[in-house]
Amino acid sequence: MNPLTLRAARAWISVPAPAVNRFESAKACGAHVALVDLEDSVAPAKKQHARTIAERFFDGYETSPSLLGVRINAPVLLDGIRDIAAIADWRARPDIVLVPKVESPRDLDLVAGALDADDYRPHLFALIETPRAIEQIREITRAARISGAVFGTADYATAVSCGMGWEPTLHARSAVANSVAAAGLVAIDSPYFQMDDPDGLRVEAERAKALGFHGKGAIHTRQLPVITEVFSPSEQDIADARTILGAGRDSGNNITSVGGQMVGRPFFTRAQNLLAQVDTQREGQPQ
């Protein structure tokens, strides 16, 4: 497995399995996670061809600067079962398996039961994109083999018949972020679908970060720098965290003030976590 840790993997991108000519660029574009997609981007008539050629995406995986993964079809569908069976026979297997339409821990158990081996245990991410998934999110994030969750705006909004903007999906996003945090997992926000609106992307990414998400999907490589920047602590953030930790040491971890703001143990812990995040992101990450 790639040494890049999941919590350092802020920017995610995917490429359709039939687009073999885009495989190398997807792996080298600066995304922290690059996925080959067998689900929504593949027409039903091309599913078998897609799973046959998707293994090529993992050629040279030992030297990839990104974590490499695959989005399968839902494991309760025949195409999902076929995807899982194919992956089990691949020579080079993915770091991450993104499981769509997850509505129960059982969905993840099915994938783990088929893929786990003595020398292989992929990171399983649940794609949360239905109203039922939101209702079951606490149970899903307690699944034995889950590493994190990805929120899917488009399918969720379609199922609820709501808008795809921030306000209509805020409840669902909040539920995902809270349950993922409670389970100590990684939360990745949905892509921003306006390709030529970097300001809108930045606003949505900043809101997702403020809500507790660790990263965000991208639909185009030009979105990656914004996502990476937003989900990386700034130099000012780092300096402020060090100042707060210093104040904590000086006060014996008692309540004190920094720049006119009262700070106490929750602030000290938050500052310590931020500095630990910086260390994690600087170790082995693609730049």
The 8 nearest C-alpha neighbors of each residue, nearest first, counted from 0:
[[1, 94, 2, 61, 66, 93, 3, 60],
 [0, 2, 3, 66, 61, 94, 65, 63],
 [3, 1, 4, 0, 283, 66, 284, 282],
 [4, 2, 1, 283, 284, 5, 66, 7],
 [5, 3, 7, 6, 2, 8, 279, 1],
 [4, 6, 8, 7, 3, 185, 9, 66],
 [5, 7, 8, 4, 185, 213, 9, 279],
 [6, 8, 280, 5, 4, 9, 279, 3],
 [9, 7, 31, 5, 6, 10, 32, 4],
 [8, 10, 214, 7, 227, 213, 31, 215],
 [9, 11, 30, 31, 215, 214, 227, 216],
 [12, 10, 216, 32, 30, 217, 33, 31],
 [13, 11, 217, 33, 216, 34, 30, 218],
 [14, 12, 34, 33, 35, 36, 15, 11],
 [13, 15, 35, 36, 16, 34, 25, 18],
 [16, 14, 36, 18, 17, 40, 35, 41],
 [15, 17, 49, 53, 36, 18, 35, 37],
 [16, 18, 49, 15, 19, 52, 41, 53],
 [19, 17, 20, 16, 15, 21, 14, 22],
 [20, 18, 22, 21, 17, 16, 56, 52],
 [19, 21, 18, 22, 23, 24, 17, 25],
 [22, 20, 19, 24, 18, 23, 25, 14],
 [23, 21, 25, 19, 24, 20, 56, 26],
 [22, 24, 26, 25, 21, 27, 20, 56],
 [23, 25, 27, 26, 21, 22, 28, 20],
 [26, 24, 22, 28, 23, 27, 21, 33],
 [25, 27, 23, 24, 33, 28, 65, 22],
 [28, 26, 24, 25, 29, 23, 64, 30],
 [29, 27, 25, 24, 30, 26, 220, 223],
 [30, 28, 27, 285, 286, 31, 223, 26],
 [31, 29, 10, 32, 11, 28, 33, 12],
 [30, 32, 8, 65, 10, 11, 66, 9],
 [33, 31, 11, 66, 65, 30, 67, 8],
 [34, 32, 67, 12, 13, 26, 11, 68],
 [35, 33, 13, 68, 69, 67, 36, 12],
 [34, 36, 69, 14, 16, 13, 15, 70],
 [37, 35, 15, 70, 16, 38, 69, 14],
 [36, 38, 71, 70, 16, 41, 72, 49],
 [37, 39, 72, 36, 41, 40, 71, 70],
 [40, 38, 41, 37, 36, 42, 72, 15],
 [39, 41, 15, 38, 36, 42, 37, 16],
 [42, 40, 39, 38, 37, 46, 45, 43],
 [41, 43, 45, 44, 46, 40, 39, 38],
 [44, 42, 46, 45, 41, 47, 78, 38],
 [43, 45, 42, 46, 47, 41, 48, 49],
 [46, 44, 48, 42, 43, 47, 49, 41],
 [47, 45, 49, 43, 48, 44, 41, 50],
 [48, 46, 49, 50, 45, 51, 44, 78],
 [47, 49, 51, 45, 46, 50, 52, 17],
 [50, 48, 46, 16, 51, 47, 52, 17],
 [49, 51, 53, 47, 52, 48, 46, 82],
 [50, 52, 48, 49, 53, 47, 54, 85],
 [51, 53, 49, 54, 50, 55, 48, 16],
 [54, 52, 50, 16, 55, 56, 51, 49],
 [53, 55, 56, 52, 57, 89, 51, 91],
 [56, 54, 57, 53, 58, 52, 19, 22],
 [55, 57, 54, 53, 58, 22, 35, 19],
 [58, 56, 60, 55, 54, 91, 59, 92],
 [59, 57, 55, 60, 56, 91, 54, 61],
 [58, 60, 61, 62, 57, 63, 56, 91],
 [59, 61, 63, 57, 62, 58, 67, 91],
 [62, 60, 59, 63, 1, 0, 58, 57],
 [63, 61, 60, 59, 64, 1, 65, 58],
 [62, 64, 60, 65, 61, 59, 26, 66],
 [65, 63, 285, 62, 66, 284, 27, 26],
 [66, 64, 31, 32, 63, 67, 26, 33],
 [65, 67, 32, 1, 94, 31, 33, 68],
 [68, 66, 33, 94, 93, 34, 32, 65],
 [67, 69, 95, 34, 93, 94, 96, 33],
 [68, 70, 35, 34, 96, 36, 71, 97],
 [71, 69, 97, 36, 37, 96, 98, 35],
 [72, 70, 37, 38, 98, 79, 82, 69],
 [71, 73, 79, 38, 78, 74, 37, 99],
 [72, 74, 79, 99, 75, 76, 100, 98],
 [75, 73, 79, 76, 80, 72, 106, 110],
 [74, 76, 73, 79, 77, 80, 106, 72],
 [77, 75, 79, 74, 78, 73, 80, 72],
 [76, 78, 80, 79, 81, 75, 74, 73],
 [79, 77, 81, 80, 76, 72, 82, 46],
 [80, 78, 72, 74, 82, 73, 76, 81],
 [81, 79, 77, 83, 82, 78, 74, 84],
 [80, 82, 78, 84, 79, 83, 85, 77],
 [83, 81, 79, 85, 80, 84, 78, 71],
 [82, 84, 86, 80, 85, 81, 87, 79],
 [85, 83, 81, 87, 82, 86, 80, 88],
 [84, 86, 82, 83, 88, 87, 81, 89],
 [87, 85, 89, 83, 88, 84, 82, 92],
 [86, 88, 84, 85, 114, 89, 83, 113],
 [89, 87, 86, 85, 90, 84, 92, 91],
 [90, 88, 86, 91, 87, 92, 54, 85],
 [89, 91, 92, 88, 54, 87, 86, 57],
 [92, 90, 89, 57, 93, 58, 54, 60],
 [91, 93, 89, 90, 86, 94, 57, 87],
 [94, 92, 68, 95, 67, 69, 96, 121],
 [93, 95, 121, 68, 67, 0, 122, 66],
 [96, 94, 68, 122, 93, 121, 123, 97],
 [95, 97, 123, 69, 68, 70, 98, 122],
 [96, 98, 70, 124, 123, 125, 69, 95],
 [97, 99, 125, 126, 71, 124, 96, 70],
 [100, 98, 126, 73, 101, 125, 72, 97],
 [99, 101, 73, 126, 128, 102, 127, 129],
 [102, 100, 99, 125, 103, 106, 126, 127],
 [101, 103, 132, 131, 100, 135, 104, 106],
 [102, 104, 105, 139, 106, 101, 135, 138],
 [105, 103, 139, 142, 106, 107, 108, 138],
 [104, 106, 108, 103, 107, 109, 142, 102],
 [107, 105, 109, 104, 108, 103, 101, 74],
 [108, 106, 110, 109, 105, 104, 111, 144],
 [107, 109, 105, 111, 110, 106, 112, 104],
 [110, 108, 112, 107, 106, 111, 105, 113],
 [109, 111, 107, 113, 112, 108, 114, 106],
 [112, 110, 108, 114, 115, 113, 109, 107],
 [113, 111, 109, 110, 114, 108, 115, 107],
 [112, 114, 110, 111, 115, 109, 83, 87],
 [115, 113, 111, 87, 112, 110, 116, 120],
 [116, 114, 120, 111, 119, 112, 113, 117],
 [117, 115, 119, 118, 114, 120, 113, 112],
 [116, 118, 119, 115, 120, 114, 121, 112],
 [119, 117, 116, 120, 115, 121, 114, 0],
 [120, 118, 116, 115, 117, 121, 114, 92],
 [119, 121, 115, 116, 122, 118, 114, 111],
 [122, 120, 94, 95, 123, 119, 96, 93],
 [121, 123, 95, 146, 94, 96, 124, 120],
 [124, 122, 96, 145, 146, 95, 97, 121],
 [125, 123, 97, 147, 148, 146, 98, 145],
 [124, 126, 148, 98, 101, 127, 97, 149],
 [125, 127, 99, 149, 98, 148, 150, 100],
 [128, 126, 150, 151, 132, 149, 125, 101],
 [127, 129, 155, 151, 154, 100, 126, 150],
 [128, 130, 155, 132, 131, 127, 158, 133],
 [131, 129, 133, 132, 134, 155, 159, 158],
 [132, 130, 134, 133, 129, 102, 135, 136],
 [133, 131, 102, 135, 129, 134, 130, 136],
 [132, 134, 136, 130, 131, 135, 171, 129],
 [133, 135, 131, 132, 136, 130, 137, 102],
 [136, 134, 132, 133, 138, 137, 139, 131],
 [135, 137, 139, 133, 138, 132, 134, 140],
 [138, 136, 140, 139, 178, 135, 141, 134],
 [137, 139, 141, 136, 140, 135, 104, 142],
 [140, 138, 104, 136, 141, 142, 137, 103],
 [139, 141, 137, 142, 138, 179, 136, 182],
 [142, 140, 138, 139, 143, 182, 137, 145],
 [143, 141, 104, 139, 140, 145, 144, 138],
 [142, 144, 145, 141, 108, 104, 107, 140],
 [145, 143, 142, 146, 123, 111, 107, 108],
 [144, 146, 123, 142, 147, 143, 124, 140],
 [147, 145, 123, 122, 184, 124, 185, 144],
 [146, 148, 185, 124, 184, 186, 145, 125],
 [147, 149, 125, 124, 186, 126, 187, 185],
 [148, 150, 187, 126, 188, 186, 127, 125],
 [149, 151, 127, 189, 188, 126, 128, 152],
 [152, 150, 128, 189, 153, 127, 154, 155],
 [151, 153, 155, 189, 154, 156, 150, 163],
 [152, 154, 156, 155, 151, 157, 163, 128],
 [155, 153, 157, 128, 156, 152, 151, 158],
 [154, 156, 128, 129, 158, 152, 157, 153],
 [157, 155, 161, 159, 153, 158, 154, 160],
 [156, 158, 154, 160, 155, 159, 153, 161],
 [157, 159, 155, 156, 160, 154, 129, 130],
 [158, 160, 156, 161, 157, 155, 130, 129],
 [161, 159, 157, 156, 158, 162, 155, 163],
 [162, 160, 156, 159, 167, 163, 157, 168],
 [161, 163, 164, 167, 156, 160, 168, 166],
 [162, 164, 156, 152, 167, 161, 153, 168],
 [163, 165, 162, 166, 167, 168, 169, 152],
 [164, 166, 168, 169, 167, 163, 203, 162],
 [165, 167, 169, 168, 164, 170, 162, 163],
 [168, 166, 162, 169, 165, 164, 161, 163],
 [169, 167, 171, 166, 165, 170, 172, 164],
 [168, 170, 172, 166, 171, 165, 167, 173],
 [171, 169, 173, 172, 168, 174, 167, 166],
 [172, 170, 174, 173, 168, 169, 133, 175],
 [171, 173, 169, 175, 174, 170, 176, 168],
 [172, 174, 170, 176, 171, 175, 169, 177],
 [173, 175, 171, 177, 172, 176, 178, 170],
 [176, 174, 172, 178, 173, 177, 179, 171],
 [177, 175, 173, 179, 174, 211, 178, 212],
 [176, 178, 180, 174, 179, 175, 173, 181],
 [179, 177, 181, 180, 175, 137, 176, 174],
 [178, 180, 184, 182, 176, 181, 177, 175],
 [181, 179, 183, 177, 182, 178, 184, 176],
 [180, 182, 178, 179, 183, 177, 184, 140],
 [181, 183, 179, 180, 184, 140, 178, 141],
 [184, 182, 180, 181, 179, 185, 147, 178],
 [183, 185, 147, 179, 182, 146, 180, 186],
 [184, 186, 147, 213, 148, 179, 6, 146],
 [187, 185, 212, 148, 213, 147, 149, 179],
 [188, 186, 149, 214, 215, 212, 213, 148],
 [189, 187, 215, 150, 149, 214, 212, 216],
 [188, 190, 151, 150, 216, 152, 215, 191],
 [191, 189, 216, 217, 192, 215, 218, 188],
 [190, 192, 193, 200, 189, 217, 218, 194],
 [191, 193, 194, 190, 218, 217, 200, 189],
 [194, 192, 196, 195, 191, 200, 199, 197],
 [193, 195, 196, 192, 219, 218, 191, 222],
 [196, 194, 193, 197, 221, 222, 198, 192],
 [195, 197, 199, 198, 193, 194, 200, 201],
 [198, 196, 200, 199, 201, 195, 222, 225],
 [199, 197, 201, 200, 196, 202, 203, 195],
 [200, 198, 202, 196, 201, 197, 203, 193],
 [201, 199, 197, 203, 198, 202, 191, 204],
 [200, 202, 204, 198, 199, 203, 205, 197],
 [201, 203, 199, 205, 200, 204, 206, 198],
 [202, 204, 206, 200, 205, 201, 207, 199],
 [205, 203, 207, 201, 206, 202, 200, 208],
 [206, 204, 208, 202, 207, 203, 201, 209],
 [207, 205, 209, 203, 204, 208, 210, 202],
 [208, 206, 210, 204, 209, 205, 212, 203],
 [207, 209, 212, 205, 211, 210, 206, 204],
 [208, 210, 206, 207, 211, 205, 212, 204],
 [209, 211, 207, 208, 212, 206, 176, 173],
 [212, 210, 208, 209, 176, 207, 213, 177],
 [211, 213, 208, 186, 207, 187, 214, 176],
 [212, 214, 186, 187, 9, 185, 208, 211],
 [215, 213, 9, 187, 212, 10, 230, 188],
 [216, 214, 188, 187, 10, 189, 190, 9],
 [215, 217, 190, 11, 189, 12, 10, 188],
 [218, 216, 190, 12, 219, 11, 222, 223],
 [217, 219, 190, 12, 192, 216, 220, 194],
 [220, 218, 221, 217, 222, 194, 12, 223],
 [219, 221, 222, 223, 28, 217, 218, 12],
 [220, 222, 219, 223, 224, 194, 225, 217],
 [223, 221, 220, 225, 219, 224, 217, 226],
 [222, 224, 226, 220, 225, 221, 227, 10],
 [225, 223, 227, 226, 222, 228, 221, 220],
 [226, 224, 228, 223, 227, 222, 229, 201],
 [227, 225, 223, 229, 228, 224, 10, 230],
 [226, 228, 224, 230, 225, 229, 10, 223],
 [229, 227, 225, 231, 226, 230, 224, 232],
 [230, 228, 226, 231, 227, 225, 205, 204],
 [229, 231, 227, 228, 214, 226, 9, 208],
 [230, 232, 228, 229, 227, 233, 277, 280],
 [233, 231, 236, 237, 230, 234, 277, 273],
 [234, 232, 236, 235, 231, 237, 228, 229],
 [233, 235, 237, 236, 238, 232, 239, 231],
 [234, 236, 238, 233, 237, 239, 232, 240],
 [237, 235, 233, 239, 234, 238, 232, 240],
 [236, 238, 234, 240, 235, 239, 241, 233],
 [237, 239, 235, 241, 240, 236, 234, 242],
 [240, 238, 242, 236, 241, 237, 235, 243],
 [241, 239, 270, 237, 243, 242, 238, 236],
 [242, 240, 244, 238, 239, 243, 245, 237],
 [241, 243, 239, 245, 240, 244, 246, 238],
 [244, 242, 246, 240, 245, 241, 247, 239],
 [245, 243, 247, 241, 246, 242, 267, 240],
 [246, 244, 242, 248, 247, 243, 241, 249],
 [247, 245, 243, 249, 244, 248, 250, 242],
 [248, 246, 252, 244, 250, 245, 249, 251],
 [247, 249, 245, 251, 246, 250, 252, 244],
 [248, 250, 246, 247, 251, 245, 252, 244],
 [251, 249, 247, 252, 253, 248, 246, 255],
 [250, 252, 248, 253, 249, 247, 246, 254],
 [253, 251, 247, 250, 248, 264, 254, 263],
 [252, 254, 250, 251, 263, 255, 247, 264],
 [253, 255, 263, 262, 252, 261, 256, 250],
 [254, 256, 262, 261, 253, 263, 250, 257],
 [257, 255, 261, 260, 262, 259, 258, 254],
 [258, 256, 260, 259, 261, 243, 262, 255],
 [257, 259, 260, 256, 261, 243, 242, 262],
 [258, 260, 257, 256, 261, 262, 255, 243],
 [261, 259, 256, 257, 258, 262, 255, 263],
 [260, 262, 256, 255, 257, 259, 263, 254],
 [263, 261, 256, 255, 266, 254, 260, 257],
 [264, 262, 254, 266, 265, 253, 267, 255],
 [263, 265, 267, 266, 268, 252, 253, 262],
 [266, 264, 268, 267, 263, 269, 262, 270],
 [267, 265, 269, 264, 268, 263, 262, 270],
 [268, 266, 264, 270, 269, 265, 244, 271],
 [267, 269, 271, 265, 266, 270, 272, 264],
 [268, 270, 266, 272, 271, 267, 265, 273],
 [271, 269, 240, 273, 267, 268, 272, 266],
 [270, 272, 268, 274, 269, 273, 267, 275],
 [273, 271, 275, 269, 270, 274, 268, 276],
 [272, 274, 276, 270, 275, 271, 269, 277],
 [275, 273, 277, 276, 271, 272, 270, 278],
 [274, 276, 272, 278, 273, 277, 271, 279],
 [277, 275, 273, 279, 274, 278, 272, 280],
 [278, 276, 274, 280, 275, 279, 281, 273],
 [277, 279, 275, 281, 276, 280, 274, 282],
 [280, 278, 276, 277, 282, 281, 7, 275],
 [279, 281, 7, 277, 278, 282, 284, 276],
 [280, 282, 278, 279, 284, 277, 283, 7],
 [283, 281, 279, 280, 284, 278, 3, 7],
 [282, 284, 3, 281, 2, 285, 280, 64],
 [283, 285, 282, 3, 281, 280, 286, 7],
 [286, 284, 64, 29, 31, 65, 283, 30],
 [285, 29, 284, 30, 31, 64, 283, 227]]
